[in-house]
């Protein structure tokens, strides 16, 4: 067992108490887990869901694990739908469901609805409170400046029963815990709350960027939730620097900012500053964006964004704009549950490991071996591994039981154990199970991509043309990134082949077929660019197969990859492109849609 040494204690008494809490939780992982499960089962023992499994009032692990099945979202969906439709009886949780958190994962094309209770906000807040005490061990004097964080709320919906459904961070930013948070010198933002809470993404981004420029010497860290969000902010600066400089020069706010709360707040912040305006012009007019972050914000100590998992694809661009500043990944969380934190935040992204905090929920693990998959049956639950019993070097799929009513729920994350901190395992996030493409918070799996291709190919029938083979690629060289779909077509009549306009419509139909998270990213968040279809020469996919076989793939078991990222294969595909076509319009998406049926 690889065990890290204890966290050193800082002079700050509040931080010392937080680090002591981490030590206590991680030294007693198994006992804490046993207590958490007992509390959850006791709390929710009278619910309809738990009663189905005849626990007889038992709250011990052995009884729970032998009788309660391991489930997916689809298994719980009928119960979740009842809650969404207004059934207030204790179905999953004995405490009232306060709202639904919408997952970035989808089911049947729509966001998954994760029930939550008001007490969970305090639990999540507790994990947030541990981040800065850990960071303070590695980066000094963070209380002497501010953080430039690009934070946004997203559109929310209501279920037929009247419960709000929204992303977990939107829930947090709109909570009283966030809006009435006490002053903390370690957590002061340049962005005013009025800008963060503005649902109009342009007005929110513009105001946050403007305030960041006005307070540029105060900024000690720059960040967003995901790396893609920070890159979107840099792109925004590239597009809007002239107007931003004008506002700073004149002390007047861009007339496109019509939000009254923002206008009122900015009236107290924005004053004419010709010197700063000229500085912004000098830095931006040359269109040299390398190291733009330390050039504009010279006191920046690190870049605070998630660059693990699918976000790792953005590291080269983050390094380009930041000049290689450290990129700490501070915590591991999802809509289902907040899991843990990174106790060595300044580690290089490829070596990041998260330590699970055993008080956040009850955690079990399915051994992950693609060659010998575990067969799950509701009738005979498999022997899942407990948190304290994991083995270093092995991969597992995460299963959670939460205070909000999820019981033995498969999150879908694949994790590899890298070591232990005290008796709590540390994990490297490997991937989200079954995800094929991801640019931002979107997660598109193989079946969704297949459905989109099938729907688009209907347009080819009148031209007697079919899609022979296809693959895909998440292109993040552009900002925002976009999906690229490579098509090899069989055109039976070259005199009646599909036109450029038809293939553009195919792009649009594919986007219309994507799940609601993708469409929201395209329409409301502008975090994904238009989908692109690249038509390749006939025989291209045979060449791809030949290349794979030359590198050791079995000709008997070879299947065309539905997603590629390996540079030589991408170069091969791009060298065979006959034409490229881009979606002519964004897909349909509306925030007013009531979730549930």
C-alpha positions as CSV (number, residue, x, y, z in Angstrom):
1,X,0.0,0.0,0.0
2,X,1.4,3.4,-1.1
3,X,0.7,5.9,1.7
4,X,1.3,9.6,1.5
5,X,2.7,11.5,4.5
6,X,0.4,13.8,6.6
7,X,-0.5,17.3,5.6
8,X,1.6,19.9,7.5
9,X,-0.3,22.2,9.7
10,X,-0.5,26.0,8.7
11,X,-0.4,28.9,11.2
12,X,-4.0,29.9,10.1
13,X,-6.2,28.3,12.8
14,X,-9.2,27.9,10.4
15,X,-7.1,26.2,7.8
16,X,-5.4,24.0,10.5
17,X,-8.9,22.8,11.6
18,X,-9.8,21.9,8.0
19,X,-6.6,19.9,7.5
20,X,-7.2,18.1,10.7
21,X,-10.6,17.2,9.4
22,X,-9.1,15.7,6.3
23,X,-6.6,13.7,8.4
24,X,-9.4,12.4,10.6
25,X,-11.6,11.3,7.7
26,X,-8.8,9.6,5.8
27,X,-7.3,7.9,8.7
28,X,-10.6,6.2,9.6
29,X,-11.9,5.6,6.1
30,X,-13.6,2.3,6.8
31,X,-15.3,3.4,10.0
32,X,-16.5,6.6,8.4
33,X,-17.9,4.6,5.5
34,X,-19.7,2.2,7.8
35,X,-21.2,5.2,9.7
36,X,-22.2,7.0,6.5
37,X,-24.0,3.9,5.2
38,X,-25.8,3.3,8.5
39,X,-26.9,7.0,8.6
40,X,-28.2,6.8,5.0
41,X,-30.1,3.5,5.4
42,X,-31.5,4.7,8.8
43,X,-32.6,8.0,7.3
44,X,-34.1,6.5,4.2
45,X,-35.2,3.1,5.6
46,X,-38.9,4.0,5.4
47,X,-38.8,5.0,1.7
48,X,-40.7,3.1,-0.8
49,X,-37.5,2.2,-2.7
50,X,-35.6,0.7,0.3
51,X,-38.7,-1.1,1.6
52,X,-38.8,-3.1,-1.6
53,X,-35.7,-5.0,-0.5
54,X,-36.9,-6.1,2.9
55,X,-33.9,-4.9,5.0
56,X,-36.0,-5.3,8.1
57,X,-34.6,-2.2,9.7
58,X,-31.0,-3.5,9.3
59,X,-28.4,-0.8,8.5
60,X,-25.3,-2.9,8.3
61,X,-23.2,-3.3,5.2
62,X,-23.6,-7.1,4.8
63,X,-27.4,-6.9,4.7
64,X,-27.4,-3.8,2.5
65,X,-25.0,-5.3,-0.1
66,X,-26.7,-8.7,-0.2
67,X,-30.2,-7.3,-0.8
68,X,-30.0,-4.0,-2.6
69,X,-29.3,-4.2,-6.3
70,X,-26.7,-2.2,-8.3
71,X,-28.6,0.1,-10.7
72,X,-28.3,2.5,-13.5
73,X,-30.3,5.7,-14.2
74,X,-32.7,3.8,-16.4
75,X,-33.6,1.5,-13.5
76,X,-34.4,4.5,-11.3
77,X,-36.1,6.6,-14.0
78,X,-39.7,5.5,-13.3
79,X,-39.3,6.5,-9.6
80,X,-37.5,9.8,-10.6
81,X,-40.3,10.5,-13.0
82,X,-42.9,10.2,-10.3
83,X,-41.1,12.7,-8.2
84,X,-40.7,15.0,-11.2
85,X,-44.4,14.7,-11.9
86,X,-45.3,15.9,-8.3
87,X,-45.4,12.8,-6.1
88,X,-44.2,14.0,-2.8
89,X,-44.4,10.7,-0.9
90,X,-41.0,9.3,0.3
91,X,-40.1,7.4,-2.8
92,X,-36.3,7.5,-2.8
93,X,-35.5,9.8,0.2
94,X,-37.3,10.5,3.5
95,X,-36.4,14.2,3.3
96,X,-38.2,16.3,0.8
97,X,-36.6,16.5,-2.6
98,X,-35.7,20.2,-2.9
99,X,-34.7,20.2,-6.6
100,X,-33.2,18.1,-9.4
101,X,-29.6,18.5,-10.5
102,X,-29.3,18.0,-14.2
103,X,-26.4,15.7,-15.1
104,X,-24.2,16.3,-18.1
105,X,-24.9,12.6,-18.9
106,X,-28.1,11.9,-20.8
107,X,-30.8,9.3,-21.1
108,X,-32.9,9.0,-24.3
109,X,-31.3,12.3,-25.4
110,X,-32.4,14.4,-22.3
111,X,-30.4,15.3,-19.2
112,X,-30.6,12.9,-16.3
113,X,-32.4,14.3,-13.3
114,X,-30.6,13.7,-10.0
115,X,-32.8,14.3,-7.0
116,X,-31.2,16.3,-4.2
117,X,-32.1,17.6,-0.7
118,X,-31.4,20.9,0.9
119,X,-28.9,19.3,3.4
120,X,-26.7,18.2,0.5
121,X,-25.8,21.9,-0.1
122,X,-24.1,22.0,3.3
123,X,-22.2,18.8,2.5
124,X,-20.9,20.2,-0.8
125,X,-20.0,23.4,0.9
126,X,-17.9,21.5,3.4
127,X,-15.9,20.0,0.6
128,X,-15.4,23.5,-1.0
129,X,-14.2,24.7,2.3
130,X,-11.3,22.2,2.2
131,X,-9.8,23.4,-1.1
132,X,-8.1,26.6,-0.1
133,X,-6.5,25.2,3.1
134,X,-4.8,22.6,0.9
135,X,-3.8,25.1,-1.8
136,X,-2.4,27.4,0.9
137,X,0.2,24.7,1.7
138,X,1.6,25.1,-1.8
139,X,0.9,28.8,-2.8
140,X,1.5,31.6,-0.4
141,X,-0.3,34.9,0.1
142,X,-3.5,34.1,-1.8
143,X,-5.3,36.3,0.6
144,X,-3.5,39.3,-0.7
145,X,-5.3,39.4,-4.0
146,X,-8.3,38.2,-6.0
147,X,-9.4,35.4,-8.3
148,X,-10.5,36.1,-11.9
149,X,-12.9,33.2,-12.4
150,X,-15.3,33.0,-15.3
151,X,-18.4,31.6,-13.6
152,X,-21.8,31.2,-15.2
153,X,-25.3,30.0,-14.5
154,X,-27.2,28.0,-17.0
155,X,-30.9,28.0,-18.0
156,X,-33.1,26.0,-15.6
157,X,-36.4,24.3,-16.2
158,X,-39.3,23.1,-14.0
159,X,-40.7,19.6,-13.9
160,X,-44.4,19.1,-14.3
161,X,-44.6,18.8,-10.5
162,X,-43.0,22.2,-10.1
163,X,-39.5,21.3,-8.9
164,X,-36.5,23.2,-10.4
165,X,-34.1,21.2,-12.5
166,X,-30.7,22.8,-13.1
167,X,-27.0,22.1,-13.2
168,X,-25.2,21.6,-9.9
169,X,-23.1,24.8,-10.2
170,X,-26.1,26.9,-11.1
171,X,-27.8,25.5,-8.0
172,X,-24.8,26.6,-5.9
173,X,-24.4,30.0,-7.4
174,X,-28.1,30.8,-6.9
175,X,-28.1,29.4,-3.3
176,X,-28.2,31.5,-0.2
177,X,-24.9,29.9,0.8
178,X,-23.2,31.5,-2.1
179,X,-25.1,34.8,-2.3
180,X,-24.8,35.5,1.4
181,X,-21.3,34.0,1.9
182,X,-19.2,35.8,4.5
183,X,-16.2,37.8,3.4
184,X,-13.2,35.5,3.1
185,X,-9.9,37.1,1.9
186,X,-8.9,33.8,0.3
187,X,-12.0,33.7,-1.9
188,X,-12.5,37.2,-3.3
189,X,-13.5,37.3,-7.0
190,X,-13.1,40.1,-9.5
191,X,-16.5,39.1,-11.0
192,X,-19.4,40.7,-9.2
193,X,-22.3,38.4,-8.2
194,X,-24.6,40.3,-10.5
195,X,-22.5,39.2,-13.5
196,X,-22.2,35.6,-12.4
197,X,-26.0,35.4,-11.9
198,X,-26.9,37.0,-15.2
199,X,-28.4,34.3,-17.5
200,X,-27.4,36.2,-20.7
201,X,-24.0,34.6,-21.5
202,X,-22.7,37.6,-23.5
203,X,-23.5,40.2,-20.8
204,X,-22.1,37.9,-18.1
205,X,-18.9,37.2,-19.9
206,X,-18.4,40.8,-21.0
207,X,-18.8,42.1,-17.4
208,X,-16.6,39.5,-15.9
209,X,-13.8,40.2,-18.4
210,X,-14.2,43.9,-18.0
211,X,-13.9,43.6,-14.2
212,X,-10.9,41.3,-14.6
213,X,-9.1,43.9,-16.8
214,X,-10.0,46.7,-14.3
215,X,-8.5,44.8,-11.4
216,X,-5.6,43.2,-13.4
217,X,-3.0,43.9,-10.8
218,X,-5.1,42.3,-8.0
219,X,-5.5,39.0,-9.9
220,X,-3.5,36.1,-8.3
221,X,-5.2,33.2,-10.1
222,X,-7.3,32.9,-13.3
223,X,-9.8,30.1,-13.8
224,X,-13.1,28.7,-14.9
225,X,-14.8,25.4,-14.1
226,X,-13.5,23.6,-17.2
227,X,-10.5,24.3,-19.4
228,X,-12.9,24.9,-22.3
229,X,-14.5,27.7,-20.4
230,X,-11.3,29.6,-19.9
231,X,-10.4,29.2,-23.6
232,X,-13.8,30.6,-24.4
233,X,-13.0,33.6,-22.3
234,X,-9.7,34.1,-24.1
235,X,-11.5,33.9,-27.5
236,X,-14.0,36.5,-26.1
237,X,-11.2,38.8,-25.3
238,X,-9.8,38.4,-28.8
239,X,-13.1,39.3,-30.3
240,X,-14.1,42.1,-27.9
241,X,-11.0,43.9,-26.8
242,X,-11.6,47.1,-28.7
243,X,-15.0,47.6,-27.0
244,X,-13.6,46.7,-23.6
245,X,-10.8,49.2,-24.1
246,X,-13.3,51.8,-25.1
247,X,-15.3,51.3,-21.9
248,X,-12.2,51.6,-19.8
249,X,-11.1,54.7,-21.7
250,X,-14.4,56.5,-21.3
251,X,-15.7,55.0,-18.1
252,X,-18.9,54.2,-19.9
253,X,-20.5,50.7,-20.1
254,X,-21.1,49.0,-23.4
255,X,-24.8,49.7,-24.4
256,X,-25.3,46.0,-25.1
257,X,-25.1,45.4,-21.3
258,X,-28.8,46.0,-20.5
259,X,-29.1,43.9,-17.3
260,X,-30.1,46.5,-14.6
261,X,-28.4,44.8,-11.7
262,X,-25.1,44.7,-13.7
263,X,-25.5,48.4,-14.7
264,X,-26.0,49.4,-11.1
265,X,-23.0,47.5,-9.9
266,X,-20.7,48.6,-12.7
267,X,-21.6,52.3,-12.0
268,X,-19.6,51.8,-8.7
269,X,-16.7,50.1,-10.4
270,X,-16.1,51.5,-13.9
271,X,-14.2,54.8,-14.0
272,X,-12.2,56.4,-16.9
273,X,-8.7,54.9,-17.1
274,X,-7.0,56.0,-20.3
275,X,-3.7,54.5,-19.2
276,X,-5.2,51.0,-18.7
277,X,-7.2,51.3,-21.9
278,X,-4.0,52.0,-23.9
279,X,-2.3,49.1,-22.2
280,X,-5.1,46.8,-23.4
281,X,-4.8,48.1,-26.9
282,X,-1.1,47.7,-27.0
283,X,-1.3,44.1,-25.8
284,X,-4.2,43.0,-28.1
285,X,-3.8,44.9,-31.4
286,X,-0.8,42.9,-32.5
287,X,-2.9,39.7,-32.4
288,X,-0.1,37.9,-30.5
289,X,-1.9,35.8,-28.0
290,X,0.9,33.7,-26.6
291,X,1.3,34.2,-22.9
292,X,-1.6,36.7,-22.9
293,X,-2.6,35.7,-19.4
294,X,0.6,36.7,-17.6
295,X,1.0,39.7,-19.9
296,X,-2.3,41.1,-18.8
297,X,-2.5,39.6,-15.3
298,X,1.2,39.6,-14.3
299,X,0.7,38.4,-10.8
300,X,-1.1,35.2,-11.7
301,X,0.3,32.3,-9.7
302,X,-1.7,29.5,-11.4
303,X,-4.6,28.5,-13.7
304,X,-7.5,27.0,-11.8
305,X,-9.4,24.8,-14.3
306,X,-10.2,21.1,-14.7
307,X,-7.8,19.6,-17.2
308,X,-8.2,15.9,-16.4
309,X,-10.4,13.4,-18.3
310,X,-11.8,14.8,-21.6
311,X,-10.5,18.3,-20.7
312,X,-6.9,17.1,-21.1
313,X,-7.2,17.8,-24.8
314,X,-7.1,21.5,-24.0
315,X,-3.7,21.5,-22.1
316,X,-1.6,22.7,-25.1
317,X,-3.8,25.8,-25.6
318,X,-3.9,26.6,-21.9
319,X,-0.1,26.4,-21.8
320,X,0.1,28.6,-24.9
321,X,-2.0,31.4,-23.3
322,X,-0.6,31.0,-19.8
323,X,3.0,30.6,-20.6
324,X,3.0,27.2,-18.8
325,X,1.6,28.4,-15.5
326,X,0.7,25.6,-13.0
327,X,-2.7,24.0,-13.6
328,X,-4.0,22.6,-10.3
329,X,-7.0,20.3,-10.5
330,X,-8.6,20.8,-7.1
331,X,-11.6,18.6,-6.7
332,X,-13.6,15.6,-8.2
333,X,-17.4,16.0,-8.2
334,X,-20.5,15.2,-10.2
335,X,-24.2,15.9,-10.1
336,X,-24.7,12.6,-8.3
337,X,-22.3,13.3,-5.5
338,X,-19.2,15.3,-4.6
339,X,-16.4,12.8,-4.1
340,X,-13.1,14.3,-3.0
341,X,-10.1,16.6,-3.6
342,X,-6.6,16.7,-4.8
343,X,-4.2,16.9,-1.9
344,X,-1.2,17.7,-4.2
345,X,-2.9,20.3,-6.4
346,X,0.3,21.6,-8.0
347,X,1.0,18.1,-9.6
348,X,1.2,18.0,-13.4
349,X,-2.2,17.2,-14.9
350,X,-1.2,13.7,-16.1
351,X,-0.2,12.7,-12.6
352,X,-3.2,14.2,-10.8
353,X,-4.9,11.9,-8.2
354,X,-8.0,12.7,-6.2
355,X,-8.4,11.5,-2.6
356,X,-12.0,10.3,-1.9
357,X,-13.5,11.9,1.2
358,X,-15.4,9.0,2.9
359,X,-17.9,11.3,4.6
360,X,-19.5,12.5,1.3
361,X,-21.4,9.3,0.5
362,X,-21.1,5.5,0.6
363,X,-18.7,4.3,-2.2
364,X,-18.4,0.9,-3.7
365,X,-16.4,-0.2,-6.8
366,X,-16.9,-2.7,-9.6
367,X,-13.6,-4.1,-10.8
368,X,-13.1,-2.9,-14.4
369,X,-11.6,-5.3,-16.8
370,X,-12.9,-5.0,-20.4
371,X,-11.7,-8.5,-21.1
372,X,-13.7,-10.0,-18.3
373,X,-16.6,-7.7,-17.5
374,X,-18.6,-8.2,-14.3
375,X,-22.1,-9.3,-15.0
376,X,-24.6,-7.4,-12.9
377,X,-28.0,-8.9,-12.0
378,X,-30.7,-7.3,-9.9
379,X,-31.5,-10.7,-8.6
380,X,-28.0,-11.4,-7.3
381,X,-25.9,-8.3,-6.6
382,X,-22.2,-8.8,-7.3
383,X,-19.6,-8.6,-4.6
384,X,-18.5,-5.0,-5.0
385,X,-15.3,-3.8,-3.4
386,X,-15.4,-1.3,-0.5
387,X,-13.4,2.0,-0.5
388,X,-10.8,0.8,2.0
389,X,-10.2,-2.5,0.2
390,X,-9.1,-1.3,-3.2
391,X,-5.9,-2.4,-4.8
392,X,-3.2,0.0,-6.2
393,X,-2.9,-0.2,-10.0
394,X,-6.3,-1.6,-10.6
395,X,-9.2,0.1,-12.4
396,X,-12.8,0.3,-11.0
397,X,-16.2,1.7,-11.9
398,X,-17.6,3.9,-9.2
399,X,-20.9,3.1,-7.5
400,X,-22.5,5.5,-5.0
401,X,-25.1,5.6,-2.3
402,X,-26.1,9.1,-1.3
403,X,-28.1,10.8,1.4
404,X,-30.4,12.1,-1.3
405,X,-31.7,8.7,-2.1
406,X,-29.4,7.1,-4.8
407,X,-28.7,3.5,-3.7
408,X,-25.8,1.6,-5.3
409,X,-26.0,3.8,-8.3
410,X,-23.5,3.4,-11.2
411,X,-22.0,6.8,-11.9
412,X,-20.1,5.5,-14.9
413,X,-16.7,6.9,-14.0
414,X,-13.7,4.6,-14.5
415,X,-10.9,5.3,-12.0
416,X,-7.5,3.8,-11.4
417,X,-6.1,3.5,-7.9
418,X,-2.7,5.2,-7.7
419,X,-2.0,5.0,-4.0
420,X,-3.5,5.8,-0.6
421,X,-3.6,8.9,1.6
422,X,-3.7,7.4,5.1
423,X,-6.3,4.7,4.6
424,X,-8.3,6.5,1.9
425,X,-7.5,5.5,-1.8
426,X,-6.3,8.1,-4.3
427,X,-7.6,7.8,-7.9
428,X,-6.7,8.9,-11.3
429,X,-9.8,9.7,-13.4
430,X,-9.5,7.6,-16.5
431,X,-12.7,8.3,-18.4
432,X,-16.5,8.3,-18.3
433,X,-17.8,5.0,-19.4
434,X,-19.1,4.8,-23.0
435,X,-18.4,8.4,-23.8
436,X,-17.2,8.8,-27.4
437,X,-17.0,12.6,-27.9
438,X,-16.8,15.5,-25.5
439,X,-15.9,19.2,-26.1
440,X,-17.4,20.9,-23.0
441,X,-19.9,19.5,-20.6
442,X,-21.4,17.4,-23.5
443,X,-21.0,13.6,-23.5
444,X,-21.9,11.8,-26.7
445,X,-21.8,8.0,-26.8
446,X,-21.6,5.6,-29.7
447,X,-25.3,4.9,-29.9
448,X,-26.2,8.6,-30.0
449,X,-23.6,9.2,-32.8
450,X,-24.9,6.2,-34.7
451,X,-28.5,7.5,-34.4
452,X,-27.4,10.9,-35.7
453,X,-25.6,9.4,-38.7
454,X,-28.6,7.3,-39.5
455,X,-31.0,10.3,-39.3
456,X,-28.7,12.4,-41.5
457,X,-28.2,9.7,-44.1
458,X,-31.9,9.6,-44.8
459,X,-31.3,12.8,-46.8
460,X,-28.9,10.9,-49.1
461,X,-31.5,8.3,-50.2
462,X,-32.9,10.4,-53.1
463,X,-29.4,10.6,-54.5
464,X,-29.0,6.8,-54.2
465,X,-26.1,7.4,-51.9
466,X,-25.2,5.7,-48.6
467,X,-22.7,6.1,-45.8
468,X,-20.3,3.2,-46.2
469,X,-18.3,4.0,-43.1
470,X,-17.7,6.8,-40.6
471,X,-15.7,7.9,-37.7
472,X,-15.5,11.1,-35.6
473,X,-13.1,13.4,-33.9
474,X,-13.4,16.1,-31.2
475,X,-11.5,19.0,-32.8
476,X,-10.3,21.4,-30.1
477,X,-7.8,23.3,-32.2
478,X,-10.7,25.8,-32.9
479,X,-12.3,27.8,-30.2
480,X,-14.9,26.7,-29.5
481,X,-14.2,23.1,-30.4
482,X,-16.5,21.2,-32.6
483,X,-17.3,17.6,-33.7
484,X,-15.8,16.5,-37.0
485,X,-17.5,13.5,-38.7
486,X,-15.6,11.6,-41.5
487,X,-17.9,10.0,-44.0
488,X,-17.0,7.6,-46.8
489,X,-19.9,7.6,-49.3
490,X,-21.0,5.2,-51.9
491,X,-22.5,7.3,-54.7
492,X,-24.1,5.0,-57.3
493,X,-24.7,7.8,-59.9
494,X,-21.9,10.4,-60.0
495,X,-24.2,12.6,-62.0
496,X,-26.7,12.7,-59.2
497,X,-24.5,13.0,-56.1
498,X,-25.6,15.0,-53.1
499,X,-24.7,18.7,-53.3
500,X,-22.9,20.9,-50.8
501,X,-26.2,22.2,-49.6
502,X,-27.5,18.7,-49.0
503,X,-24.4,17.7,-47.0
504,X,-24.7,20.9,-45.0
505,X,-28.3,19.8,-44.1
506,X,-26.9,16.5,-43.1
507,X,-24.7,18.4,-40.6
508,X,-27.7,20.2,-39.3
509,X,-29.8,16.9,-39.0
510,X,-26.9,15.3,-37.0
511,X,-26.9,18.2,-34.6
512,X,-30.7,18.1,-34.3
513,X,-30.3,14.4,-33.3
514,X,-27.8,15.1,-30.5
515,X,-28.8,15.1,-26.9
516,X,-30.0,18.2,-25.1
517,X,-26.7,18.9,-23.4
518,X,-24.9,19.1,-26.7
519,X,-27.7,21.4,-28.1
520,X,-27.6,23.6,-25.1
521,X,-23.8,24.0,-25.4
522,X,-24.3,24.9,-29.1
523,X,-27.2,27.3,-28.7
524,X,-27.1,28.9,-25.2
525,X,-23.5,28.5,-24.0
526,X,-21.7,28.8,-27.4
527,X,-19.2,26.4,-26.0
528,X,-19.4,24.1,-29.1
529,X,-19.0,25.1,-32.7
530,X,-21.0,23.9,-35.7
531,X,-20.6,20.2,-36.5
532,X,-18.5,19.5,-39.6
533,X,-18.8,16.5,-42.0
534,X,-15.6,15.7,-44.1
535,X,-16.2,13.4,-47.0
536,X,-13.2,11.2,-47.7
537,X,-12.2,9.3,-50.8
538,X,-13.5,5.7,-51.4
539,X,-11.1,3.2,-49.9
540,X,-10.0,5.5,-47.1
541,X,-11.3,3.3,-44.3
542,X,-9.6,0.3,-45.8
543,X,-6.3,2.3,-45.5
544,X,-7.2,3.0,-41.9
545,X,-7.7,-0.7,-41.3
546,X,-4.4,-1.6,-43.1
547,X,-2.6,0.9,-40.8
548,X,-4.2,-0.6,-37.7
549,X,-3.3,-4.1,-38.8
550,X,0.3,-3.1,-39.5
551,X,0.5,-2.0,-35.9
552,X,-0.7,-5.4,-34.6
553,X,-4.5,-5.3,-34.8
554,X,-6.2,-8.6,-35.6
555,X,-7.8,-8.6,-39.0
556,X,-10.5,-11.0,-37.7
557,X,-11.5,-8.7,-34.9
558,X,-10.9,-5.3,-36.5
559,X,-13.8,-2.8,-36.3
560,X,-13.6,0.7,-37.7
561,X,-13.1,3.1,-34.7
562,X,-16.1,5.3,-34.1
563,X,-13.8,8.0,-32.7
564,X,-10.2,8.7,-33.4
565,X,-7.6,10.9,-31.7
566,X,-4.3,9.2,-32.8
567,X,-2.4,11.8,-34.9
568,X,-1.2,9.4,-37.8
569,X,-4.8,8.2,-38.4
570,X,-6.2,11.8,-38.3
571,X,-3.5,12.8,-40.8
572,X,-4.4,9.9,-43.0
573,X,-8.1,10.8,-42.9
574,X,-7.4,14.5,-43.6
575,X,-5.2,13.7,-46.5
576,X,-8.1,11.9,-48.2
577,X,-10.7,14.6,-47.7
578,X,-12.7,15.4,-50.8
579,X,-15.0,18.1,-49.3
580,X,-15.9,19.7,-46.0
581,X,-19.4,20.8,-44.9
582,X,-20.5,22.7,-41.8
583,X,-23.9,22.9,-40.2
584,X,-25.6,26.1,-41.5
585,X,-27.6,26.8,-38.4
586,X,-27.7,25.9,-34.7
587,X,-30.0,23.1,-33.6
588,X,-33.2,23.7,-31.8
589,X,-33.0,24.1,-28.1
590,X,-35.2,25.9,-25.6
591,X,-34.8,26.5,-21.8
592,X,-38.5,26.7,-21.3
593,X,-39.0,23.0,-22.0
594,X,-40.5,21.3,-18.9
595,X,-38.5,18.3,-18.0
596,X,-40.4,15.1,-17.3
597,X,-43.6,13.8,-18.8
